[in-house]
Amino acid sequence: MMALYDAKPNGETFVSLVYACAGLGFPCLGKQLHAQMIVNSWKLDDYDGRLGRSLVRMYSVCGLMDSARSVFEGDLKICDDQSFNSMINGYVQAGQLDKAQELFDMVPIRNKVSSTCMISGYLSVGQVLKACNLFDDMPESDKDPIAWTSMIFGYVQNELIAEAIILFAKMMAQGASPINSTYAVLFGAVGSVAYLDLGQ
């Protein structure tokens, strides 16, 4: 449509398109957009660093961590909380927990997103104690429903049903509001235990 009216896209257009590629899982198109940015002589920190951050996000979501790391390290000005969170989550999703840990240790100020990503990563490989310690170290204000649910799901994932129920009770006592997935995880866990008891 823009070409039809001889309108030239600017950086804002590219930021939106790259984020759309991340959301839709279109890495090939995202790479083409990245190439076009280079052709246009745009820098990663142009548009307040949003060009670079959008690329880090897109590559991380699509599991292209080498490309994400290349952009991430290409300009220190885009290495903010948002980029760190994208990288850490990308490495966790890719099963590269050592690299996620490396970046997590570099984060200037840890936030609930990066901490929750690491908690999920630890629990996915059975490192329950590390996950518990990190969760306990989180400021209470950072323990949003997603953080609580990630921890509860991790307990269930590691067949620690009693711990999951106790943590849910603690969550309720502290006034945190469960989300739909919190109940889904708990009901599934309790249901499976009841089914096993019935079988015995």
Secondary structure, 3 states (H helix, E strand, C coil): CCCCCCCCCCHHHHHHHHHHHHHHCCHHHHHHHHHHHHHCCCCCCCCCCHHHHHHHHHHHHCCCHHHHHHHHHHCHHHCCHHHHHHHHHHHHHCCCHHHHHHHHHHCCCCCHHHHHHHHHHHHHCCCHHHHHHHHHHCCHHHCCHHHHHHHHHHHHHCCCHHHHHHHHHHHHHCCCCCCHHHHHHHHHHHHHHHHHHHHC
